[in-house]
Amino acid sequence: MTAGPRGAAASSPPPAPSPASVVRAEGPWTHRDVAANGARFHIAEMGEGPLVLLLHGFPQFWWTWRHQLPALAEAGFRAVAMDLRGVGGSDRTPRGYDPANLALDITGVIRSLGEPDAALVGHDLGGYLAWTAAVMRPKLVRRLAVSSMPHPRRWRSSMLADVKQSAAGSYIWGFQRPWLPERRLIADDAALVGRLVREWSGPRMPDDEAVDTYRHAMSIPSTAHCSIEPYRWMVRSMARPDGLQFNRRMKRPVRVPTLHLHGSLDPVMRTRSAAGSGEYVEAPYRWRLFDGLGHFPHEEDPVAFSTELVNWLKDPEPDR
């Protein structure tokens, strides 16, 4: 969790706004809460049509999809971006941060929205959970689009066997210490969040407003702890029965059309690590590498990302 010189010029943010004004940012979307899997989840939604459920990654929240919500709505979809458990406006529960339960949160939200299924679009941790949901509840997932995250089995093997990937994901190893990572994340108005977002981006770095928004959202009490807990499970469970069982369960192939998106300059998830995920898909699988983009392609080049996503979602027969 070290930050290099790219983040050194980050300025201090203005006085923090209220949590509600950050989480429920104004825009063309509508905010509301839904109940699922024993918790309450905040969503932002826009448009009408087949459901597309957007899942954010670390260190972000639903707002990371602010460009895709209107693009999907204009294309004829019901676009919904949810805050994962423990983040943004969703409940911060003391437990429940293993991927199997987080995937049940996602599929529970689909049902709470009154929809028979959804196209899942996940980035980073949200992508890990989208892979998981497609395996655990295949009848509720119509299509799958994942950005900047390999299949969970591929993630596990890369982190353990690829020295370069293990080094690129060193922040995850750092999360295994108790309490200190949370304190570092929120120190100095969550300055580390801003440095990570900038360092993990390609040349098209986010502007100060976006960085400040993520810093304010991470500063909401308990968010840092809840954001880190899924990564603690992912590492600490590797040799435990529950982790081994999850890894075996993820052998089941994904049987829905899958779009895999990745930035060629992603510094924390190597292209080589992500690219082998197609072996776990027994359905049309499309790999799309965005040249010159980093870990956040949906924010770094939202037009290109949204165009690729919409075209694929509207394609009745996506090719392999």
C-alpha positions, 0 to 999 in steps of 0.5 A: 500500500505504498504510493509513488511520486504520481500521487505526491502532488495531490492537494488536500480536499475541501471540508468534507460534505455530509455522508448523505450528499456524497452517497446520494450524489445528484444526477439524472438517476434516482436513489433508493434502498432495497432489502436483500439477504438480510441487509439494506442496500443503496442503489442508483437507477436510471432507465427502463428495460432489461436490468443491467446491475453495476458492481463497483470495486475498491476503493470506490462505490456506486458513483464510479458508474456515473458515466455508464448509467445514462449511457445504458439508460439511453440504450434501452436498459434499466441501469442500476448501480448498487453499493456493496455491503459495507460501502456507500449507503449500504448497511455495514454489518459486522459479518458477511464479507466472504464472496459467497455471501456477497454474491447472494447480496447481488442476486438478492438485489436482482430479486428485490428489484422484481426482475427475473435476471440481470446482466451483471457488470463488475469492476475489480472486487465487483468483477470477482463477485460477478464471476461468483454470482454467475456460478452460484446463481446462474438462473439469475444472471443473463450475461456477465461483463467483468473489468479488471479482474480475472476469474476467482480461480485464476486470481488465486493461482496468479497471486500464489504462483506468479511473482510479478502478480503477487508484487502487483497485488501487494496491497492485498497482502498488506490488508491482512494486518489487523486495524493498521490498513484501515487507519492508513486508508482514512488518515489525512482525510483518506489521502491514501485513497486518492493516491491509489486511484491516481497510481492505478490509473493510466495516463488519463488520471481522474480529476480532483473532484472524482478523487475527493469524492472517493476520499470522502466516501471512504471517510464515512465511519466503518467503510474502510474496515468493511472495504478491506474485509473481503480481501482478508477473507480471500487471502486468509481462507486460501488454506482453510476448509471454507476457502478450499470449498469455494475454490472447488465450487468455482470450478463450475463453468460460467454458462452465459455470454461473457465480456472480459474488459481490461486496460493494457496498463493496469498496474495491479492486475496484470493482463497475463493474469486476467487473460486466462479466464476464458477457460472457465466459460462454456459460452460465447466469451469476448476479450477486449483489451483497452490500449493505454488505459489502466485499472479503471477503464470505465472512468478513464475512457467512459465513451469507449467503455460504454460503447463496447458494453452497450454494443455487446449487450445489444448483440443477440449472438455475441461471438466467441 
